[in-house]
Amino acid sequence: MVKKSFFLSILIVLAVALFLNPNFKTIAAGVSILLFGMIMLEEGFRFFTKGPLQNILKKATDKLYKSIGIGAIVTALIQSSSLVSVITISFISAGLISLAGGIGLIFGANIGTTATAWLVAGFGLKIKISILAMPMLIFGIIFSFQKKLTLKGIGNVLAGLGFFFLGIHYMKEGFDVFKEYIDLTQYAIPGFLGVLVYTVLGIVITTILQSSSATLALILTALAAGQIEYENALALAIGANVGTTITAILGSISSNVSGKRLAGAHLIFNVVTGIVALVLIYPLANFVNYLSSLFGFLTTDYTLKLALFHTIFNILGVMIMIPFIGKLEAFLLRYFKERVDKDIDEPKYLNEAVLEVPSSVVFSLVNETKYLFKNAIFEIVAHALNIHREDIKSDKKIKKVVKKSTEDMHVDVKSLYYKKVKTIYGEIINYAIRAQSTLQLTENQNYKITDIKIANRKMVEIIRDVKELGKNVSFYLNSENEYISKEYDKFRKKVVKVLRVIYLFRTQEDKEKYYVNLIELKNEAKKEIHRSNKSINKLIRDNLITVNMASSLVNDNDNVNDMIKKLISVAELLYLEKDPLLDNDD
């Protein structure tokens, strides 16, 4: 509701401005074209984020200096701090990186955004960039119509740069025309009051444009056209930095807790940086003048000076915040708390944020499925056979565990399915289908999601199998006919043995040893399905069990072996991987 009202207000203000001053339309068109170019740039680079970029960002978070450095470099190259933020939130949501690592990337991204100011000031305003923009647009559009994703990505990047430069051209032209009618410098406000007023104005403009880079481009073109004073331009740049946090806050309203934490970090960083820059604006401006003379900038080249000022106060902000990252992380974790009272059927790892990045959604699907397997399926199977889970996890002899487990737990498998499995199973399948239909997955990632769907389907089948088996286990648990009780105890021993080996396989370091055991048990179950159980045949021949008992035993013999195969198959699909799924085909 807040976002809709804000959007409607902006449209009304823009319409009134265009109506009252038609000369403003060229500048507005330039800003619009530039923003569209930035969107195309981001879309273009998305084609290349499924592999190398994601891995670079993920691996860069083990050390703070690496996360800040990579965040800055990547943002400078792709000209999109929002794309870096989206990937970072997705990784944090999936548990691939820590909050501290994510904060480092965001800090670095703030430094990386200063590249836009250098691009505009050092290149965009120095030459007739419309000459470059047109070929970029032509080749970009041609490439964007190609079927190959790499070519489409290159096309979007070229077209994005073309629109970006064309937008700067129109903004520059617009201000040149605009100054013939109105001289905005007459509204300049000297002194610290002017600094405060123009800082607020920078925040407002950035909130409207939803992009600090676009605001900086606007400030630089206005400064180059002589429409604003240099001192006021510095304040506008500070305001643009603070204003970009409004975008992050609005975007985090519908986000999960990870998005809110990162938006909080972004807000705190930019506000602190803004306050420091405001307090030190005059000493920083003098320092910029000193560095400008060292670098050989012209005294009147205020656009390059502004770019330098923007870079210096962002780097200064990072340096100030680095010692407090640990405390900032602790504060955000304490203030934005994850719900710990989630029911078993509520997703623990799946949320909308993970759908932004292929590796994140695959990682989350695996973890969600593992959680379902070890916390619901394991429990339902064990309790349906009247066995306690702790006994399965223990080192007690299986024969003794089964022998002492003579109490009927009165487990309603159907009720447990609806309570603990059905909803989360649906969520997992829903996310898997959405990922496969909307994301640019590698072949390995696509195969893995298919495996996850298969594993979940097998788990539902296991519940169906144990439902029928459990009824007979409970019915014959303390039967006066010792022969039928012994046969069902044999079934229980087989299943408990498999559950114990699976437990060890997923929890112990020596996986190979337990995997060999699982393969042996799986092969044994396959053979048992295709051959009659000799002990059952003997009981039938000797009339030691009734016809109904014999029928149940024969059916459940196949049922048990089929269920064992499925249990082992699920364990293989979920726990056999060396690394949960950041495989790439690049």
Stockholm file with secondary structure:
# STOCKHOLM 1.0

chainA/1-586         MVKKSFFLSILIVLAVALFLNPNFKTIAAGVSILLFGMIMLEEGFRFFTKGPLQNILKKATDKLYKSIGIGAIVTALIQSSSLVSVITISFISAGLISLAGGIGLIFGANIGTTATAWLVAGFGLKIKISILAMPMLIFGIIFSFQKKLTLKGIGNVLAGLGFFFLGIHYMKEGFDVFKEYIDLTQYAIPGFLGVLVYTVLGIVITTILQSSSATLALILTALAAGQIEYENALALAIGANVGTTITAILGSISSNVSGKRLAGAHLIFNVVTGIVALVLIYPLANFVNYLSSLFGFLTTDYTLKLALFHTIFNILGVMIMIPFIGKLEAFLLRYFKERVDKDIDEPKYLNEAVLEVPSSVVFSLVNETKYLFKNAIFEIVAHALNIHREDIKSDKKIKKVVKKSTEDMHVDVKSLYYKKVKTIYGEIINYAIRAQSTLQLTENQNYKITDIKIANRKMVEIIRDVKELGKNVSFYLNSENEYISKEYDKFRKKVVKVLRVIYLFRTQEDKEKYYVNLIELKNEAKKEIHRSNKSINKLIRDNLITVNMASSLVNDNDNVNDMIKKLISVAELLYLEKDPLLDNDD
#=GR chainA/1-586 SS CHHHHHHHHHHHHHHHHHHHCTTHHHHHHHHHHHHHHHHHHHHHHHTTIIIIIHHHHHHGGGSHHHHHHHHHHHHHHHTCHHHHHHHHHHHHHHTSSCHHHHHHHHHHHHHHTHHHHHHIIIIITTSCTHHHHHHHHHHHHHHHTSSSHHHHHHHHHHHHHHHHHHHHHHHHHHHHHHTTTCCGGGGCCCHHHHHHHHHHHHHHHHHHHTCHHHHHHHHHHHHHTTCSCHHHHHHHHHHHHHHHHHHHHHHHTTSCHHHHHHHHHHHHHHHHHHHHHHHTHHHHHHHHHHHHHHHTCCTTCHHHHHHHHHHHHHHHHHHHHGGGHHHHHHHHHHHSCCCSCCCTTSCSSCCGGGGGSHHHHHHHHHHHHHHHIIIIIHHHHHHHTTCCHHHHHSCSCHHHHHHHCCSCCCCCHHHHIIIIIHHHHHHHHHHHHHHHHHSCCCHHHHHHHHHHHHHHHHHHHHHHHHHHHHHHHHHTTTCSCHHHHHHHHHHHHHHHHHHHHHHHHHHSSCHHHHHHHHHHHHHHHHHHHTSCCHHHHHHHHTTCSCHHHHHHHHHHHHHHHHHHHHHHHHHHHHHCCSSSSCCCCC
#=GC SS_cons         CHHHHHHHHHHHHHHHHHHHCTTHHHHHHHHHHHHHHHHHHHHHHHTTIIIIIHHHHHHGGGSHHHHHHHHHHHHHHHTCHHHHHHHHHHHHHHTSSCHHHHHHHHHHHHHHTHHHHHHIIIIITTSCTHHHHHHHHHHHHHHHTSSSHHHHHHHHHHHHHHHHHHHHHHHHHHHHHHTTTCCGGGGCCCHHHHHHHHHHHHHHHHHHHTCHHHHHHHHHHHHHTTCSCHHHHHHHHHHHHHHHHHHHHHHHTTSCHHHHHHHHHHHHHHHHHHHHHHHTHHHHHHHHHHHHHHHTCCTTCHHHHHHHHHHHHHHHHHHHHGGGHHHHHHHHHHHSCCCSCCCTTSCSSCCGGGGGSHHHHHHHHHHHHHHHIIIIIHHHHHHHTTCCHHHHHSCSCHHHHHHHCCSCCCCCHHHHIIIIIHHHHHHHHHHHHHHHHHSCCCHHHHHHHHHHHHHHHHHHHHHHHHHHHHHHHHHTTTCSCHHHHHHHHHHHHHHHHHHHHHHHHHHSSCHHHHHHHHHHHHHHHHHHHTSCCHHHHHHHHTTCSCHHHHHHHHHHHHHHHHHHHHHHHHHHHHHCCSSSSCCCCC
//
